[in-house]
Amino acid sequence: MGGFLGEQEVLTRERVKEILRNKEHTYFEEKVDLLEIRDNSFMLKISFLIEHRSRMIVIEEKEPIVVPFSDFKVEDWGDGIKKVADIE
């Protein structure tokens, strides 16, 4: 039975994907944490925070992601004004 403000939406994984896909959120924050650097790879944790109808929803990795360093583009931006060179 709905209360004074009506029934509150029941969220499922599919509904949260739909909210993201259709951009039904009013706030969106993405965060990547570098947990560790191992040999030639980064261990990352990714999380998202969204607000939907005054409810805050957190989406985060169950397990950290390991990404090879070779998958990243590395650039030298010198004093920050313009790119100096690609770093191989």
C-alpha positions as CSV (number, residue, x, y, z in Angstrom):
1,M,0.0,0.0,0.0
2,G,1.3,3.4,-0.9
3,G,1.9,5.9,1.8
4,F,1.4,9.6,2.0
5,L,3.8,10.2,-0.9
6,G,2.7,7.2,-3.0
7,E,4.5,4.0,-3.7
8,Q,8.2,4.0,-4.0
9,E,9.7,2.4,-7.1
10,V,11.2,-1.1,-6.6
11,L,14.7,-1.1,-8.2
12,T,16.2,-4.1,-10.0
13,R,19.4,-4.5,-11.9
14,E,17.5,-4.2,-15.1
15,R,15.7,-1.0,-14.0
16,V,19.0,0.6,-12.9
17,K,20.5,-0.2,-16.4
18,E,17.4,1.4,-17.9
19,I,17.8,4.5,-15.8
20,L,21.4,4.8,-17.0
21,R,20.6,4.1,-20.6
22,N,17.7,6.5,-20.8
23,K,19.5,9.2,-18.7
24,E,16.7,9.3,-16.2
25,H,19.1,10.4,-13.4
26,T,19.5,13.9,-12.1
27,Y,23.0,13.4,-10.8
28,F,25.9,11.3,-12.2
29,E,29.4,10.8,-10.7
30,E,32.0,8.4,-11.9
31,K,35.0,7.4,-10.0
32,V,38.1,5.3,-10.8
33,D,40.5,4.3,-8.0
34,L,44.0,3.1,-8.8
35,L,44.4,0.4,-6.2
36,E,47.7,-1.1,-7.2
37,I,50.3,-1.2,-10.0
38,R,51.4,-4.7,-10.8
39,D,54.2,-5.5,-13.2
40,N,52.7,-4.2,-16.5
41,S,49.1,-3.6,-15.4
42,F,46.9,-1.4,-13.2
43,M,44.4,-2.7,-10.7
44,L,41.3,-0.4,-10.8
45,K,38.1,-0.1,-9.0
46,I,35.3,1.6,-10.8
47,S,32.1,3.0,-9.2
48,F,29.2,5.2,-10.2
49,L,26.8,7.3,-8.1
50,I,23.5,8.4,-9.5
51,E,20.5,10.1,-8.2
52,H,17.0,9.0,-9.4
53,R,13.9,10.5,-7.9
54,S,15.6,11.7,-4.8
55,R,17.3,8.2,-4.3
56,M,21.0,7.8,-4.4
57,I,22.1,4.6,-6.1
58,V,25.7,3.3,-6.0
59,I,27.1,0.9,-8.7
60,E,30.5,-0.5,-8.1
61,E,32.8,-3.4,-9.2
62,K,32.5,-6.6,-7.2
63,E,36.1,-7.3,-7.9
64,P,38.9,-4.9,-9.1
65,I,39.6,-4.8,-12.8
66,V,43.1,-5.5,-14.1
67,V,44.0,-3.5,-17.2
68,P,47.4,-3.9,-19.0
69,F,49.5,-0.7,-19.1
70,S,49.8,-1.2,-22.9
71,D,46.1,-0.5,-23.3
72,F,46.7,3.1,-22.2
73,K,47.9,6.1,-24.3
74,V,50.7,8.0,-22.6
75,E,51.5,11.6,-23.5
76,D,53.9,14.3,-22.4
77,W,52.1,17.6,-21.9
78,G,55.1,19.5,-20.6
79,D,53.8,22.7,-18.9
80,G,50.2,21.7,-19.6
81,I,49.6,24.1,-22.5
82,K,50.1,21.8,-25.4
83,K,51.1,18.2,-26.0
84,V,54.9,17.8,-26.4
85,A,55.0,14.2,-27.5
86,D,53.6,10.7,-27.3
87,I,55.5,8.5,-24.9
88,E,56.2,5.0,-26.3
